[in-house]
Amino acid sequence: MPTESGSCSTARQAKQKRKSHSLSIRRTNSSEQERTGLPREMLEGQDSKLPSSVRSTLLELFGQIEREFENLYIENLELRREIETLNERLAAEGQAIDGAELSKGQLKTKASHSTSQLSQKLKTTYKASTSKIVSSFKTTTSRAVCQLVKEYIGHRDGIWDVSVARTQPVVLGTASADHTALLWSIETGRCLVKYSGHVGSVNSIKFHPSEQLALTASGDQTAHIWRYAVQLPTPQPVADTTQQICGEDEVECSDKDEPDVDADVSSDCPTIRVPLTSLKSHQGVVIAADWLVGGKQAVTASWDRTANLFDVETAELVHSLTGHDQELTHCCTHPTQRLVVTSSRDTTFRLWDFRDPSIHSVNVFQGHTDTVTSAVFTVGDNVVSGSDDRTVKVWDLRNMRSPIATIRTDSAINRINVCVGQKIIALPHDNRQVRLFDMSGVRLARLPRSSRQVRTSARLRCSLDVHLLAWILFFSTNWTEVVS
């Protein structure tokens, strides 16, 4: 049949032309195929390096794209007809010229508005996407060198919080999911006191500003205040560990040489089983607790969406701080003023002001797009907030309309902490890293990964591998200044 043979020769010539222009896509072949009546199997049967299934999928996709363009073209034609109809109607009423100009003006205004919105959206997207790249090229005037100096072993489950006593003797406190809180000698790494008064996970620990009292929050819906009395052991000579320094970009430290943790180190510690005061009023997990300045009151944050202010001496509820729409994740008090900041899964953090006894004001801040995992006060009038939206923001209390610094990361942020003396922010990530930044958002160092997920940090790293790893920053400061 001459018609079919001519069509086949035409298809071969088209195929040779496609080979010489391999980067171009010609949809006209499919339309020629329909016009000439060639079956699709003949086209698919031609020589091709692509598998038949892949080629068939591509043909279907290109067909869908062609149909989309056809629909757009038809819609465009319909719109043009509507515009012409309107112009004709206006012309019939004697307003053809003015109406046409008005119609054009409205169309131009609408197009200009749409273009402006698109331009603004592109600028915002470009700025957000490139800020991560730009931040990686920030120059720093100094690099922090981190060195592993001590490992504290004794807990049997994940460590959720770390704190350092504000009074002498200076001890280290840890809160763990094993229902206990432990106090440690910083120099020797020896467990000094074990608190086992909770029947749930101990989620946070904070020390009284002037007395030997500890405040712990627990999953048993309570917060406990308990008194401790410790005597620091004589420190032993420390071996030279200068060869173990881990820089920011060095290979991660191995976990294969970690000591055995099967032995219950904390069993030799004096144990406290009964609290001095038990703070009860929450209907959910108490995730955090802290002392107000002066230590006469304490604030607790719970998964029941409230924060409560208690009188320490009487254990009575003074105020119930309500307003968050979802579970609270953290609470923190100002070191010198009667201010409390609470964070929540509702993407906000709130500032509660108790400086005036007759007025208790609250301010709500919506600077994040996901759970605010923690918000803490820093030196001066600054607040640092971290979120699951992978950002950390530094705020000025005198002007909270926009952050003064934003740190963008590649992983969600957990409970952050700030070294007040050095103005350093420690950011524990879901990807098992801890990064250190200054208050302007410049990265200083990265601590090597632990073997499991990192949850919190306070110049010390708490990890779910049951180990507490202590790291010293070499900024010509002593240990107490670094970890406080």
Secondary structure, DSSP 8 states (H G I E B T S, - for coil): -HHHHHHHHHHHHHHHHHHHTTT---THHHHHHHHHT--HHHHHTS--SS-HHHHHHHHHHHHHHHHHHHHHHHHHHHHHHHHHHHHHHHHHTT-HHHHHHHHHHHHHHHHHHHHHHHHHHHHHHHHHHHHHHHHTT---S----EEEEEEEE--SS-EEEEEE-SSSS-EEEEEETTS-EEEEETTT--EEEEE---SS-EEEEEE-SSSSEEEEEETTSEEEEEE--------------GGG-B-TTS----STT-----S-GGGGS-EE-S-SEEEE--SS-EEEEEE-TTSSEEEEEETTS-EEEEETTT--EEEEE---SS-EEEEEE-SSSSEEEEEETTS-EEEEEEEETTEEEEEEE---SS-EEEEEE-SSSEEEEEETTSEEEEEETTB-SS-SEEEE-SS-B-B-EEETTTTEEEEEBTTS-EEEEETTS-EEEEE---SS-EEEESSEEEETTSEEEEEEE-SS--HHHHH-
